[in-house]
Amino acid sequence: MSSEQRVGSPPQRAAGPGELPGRLPDFFIVGHQKCGTTALYLMLGAHPQIFLPVVKEPRYFAFDQRSKTARRPPAGRPQTLEQYAALFAGAEPGQLVGEASPQYLRSRVAAGAIAEVDPAAKIVAILREPAAFLRSFHLQMVSSGVESERDLARALALEPERRRGRHIPRGSHHPESLMYSEHVRYAEQLRRFQDHFPREQMLVLIYEEFRADNERTVRGVLRFLGADAHQPVAQVDTRPVRAVRSGLLHRVTAEMRRARKNPAAAGRLARAADAAFPERLRSQTLKAGWRRAVYATPPPPDPQLMLELRRRFKPEVEAAAEYLDRDLVSLWGYEHID
């Protein structure tokens, strides 16, 4: 069987009454965040038999995570099925089409919404040891301007108040993302997908194994998708999450970036600050001295906090291990956690 026959190509879905408006993905990378989804997206996207859109996180099917407070949808995020299907219009015949939205795994509606329009789709999830995952995710939320509390322990302690709508950062348009303990309900999240997709259409990866041998993991994903696993596998190096040194300068940086991407949506101050840095200086000033002033290497994790998190989430690890029939307790070093 040739590689083209192995990959195949689902029939194009022409827009019409009661029909889908175009081709939709053959597979979805559904998360979690900070678990290697970007690296997997880039490595699969380099494969000639796979098409992934430029927009890495369309998030279209996570209807429950759409902002209720933002003045306008984020640039590039499709709001209709027609806009979503347009992301994949560039796929060549014979290519497998996919997308990567790590928010889908946490969403309570994405699995059903995907299955409604794409029941034959394949699902790829990535899980990470919970304490390390939450630390990295919290750093990302701070770096993205979604989280204002830079101390992880205090951010976790704020969950009860935030459930009541208090202490919500101004930059958080979806406060549920700051309910950190909800992110590691791995077995529950996987079951939501299994309610709509048979097990043979689901592949669950372990972040630590992916990081230790990403080529072997990617070849396994290619076999699962039905692509040629003998093609060279691209190696990528994703940027680690940085700690925010100055909250004020970080917000200025974010506003300037927003002004460059979408000037109409940026404020007057952001546009003025962005214009003050000529293009020839940005590579020198913003990428060097400015970044050193704004960001820093994250401090080492607090051993006591990490131990407390591992104790707290050991039942979730055990539940995920039972669901996957894998010894995650030993793999993640939870066997001696009381």
C-alpha positions, 0 to 999 in steps of 0.5 A: 500500500502506498503512503498516499493510500495509507493517508487517504483524504476524506471527501470534501464537504461542500457548503450547502443546505444542511451540509458542512461548509468545508473540510474539517480536521481528521485529528485534534491535539486536545491538550493539556497546555504546557505539556508539549502541544506546541512542539507536537504541533510543529513537528507534525506540521513539518510532515509532508502528509499533514496540514496544520493551520497557521493559527495553532489554537483556534479553540472553536469547539470550546464554546464554554470558554469563550470570553463573556467580557472581551469587547471583540473576539481575539484576532484569528479565532474563528467564531463560525463554522465557516470561518473555522473550516476556512483555516483548512482550505489550504490543505492539499488532496491526500493530506491529513488535516489537524489542529491543536487547541489544548483548551479542548481537554478542559472544556466540558462541551468540546468533545461533544461538539467535535463529535457532532460534526466530525465523529471519525476524528482522532484525538491526541491528548498529552498529560503531565505530572500534575505539580510540575504541570500546574507550576508551568501553567501558572507561570504561563498565565502570569506571562500572558497577563491572565493571572496577576498573582505571581505566587502559585500558592497564593493563586491556588488559595484564591480559587474559592474566592474566584469561584464567587467572582472575586479577585479576578484579574483584569486581563482574565476574560475566562476566569475558569482558567484560573481554577488550577485544581480543575485542570488536573482532573485527567480521568474525568476529562478523558472520559468526556472524550470517550463518551463520544469517541471509541478508544481506538480513535484516542491516543494519550501521550505522557509529557515526560516520555515525549520530552525524553524521546520526542522522535519516538513519540512523534513516530508513534503519533504518525502511525496512529494517524495513518501517516508515513512514520518513516519520514524524517522527524523535524526537531524543534526547540520551544521557548521555555516560560519566563518569569515576569520581573516587572508587571508594569513593563510586561503589560506595556510589552503586551500592549505594544505587541497587540498594537503591532498585530491589531492597531485598531484594537490597541489603545492610544498609549500602546500605539504611541509606545510602539511607534516610539521604537523604530523597527531597526531598534526593536531587535536590539532594545526590545529583544535584549535589554528590554526583555532582561528588564521585563523577564527573568529565569523562573526561580526553582520550585518550592519543594514544600509546595510541590510536595503538598501538590503531589499529596493533593493530586495523588488521587487524580494520578491514581484515577488516571492510571486506572483509566489508562491501565498504566502505572503513572504512580511510579512513572511520576514518582507518587508511590511514596507520597502519603 
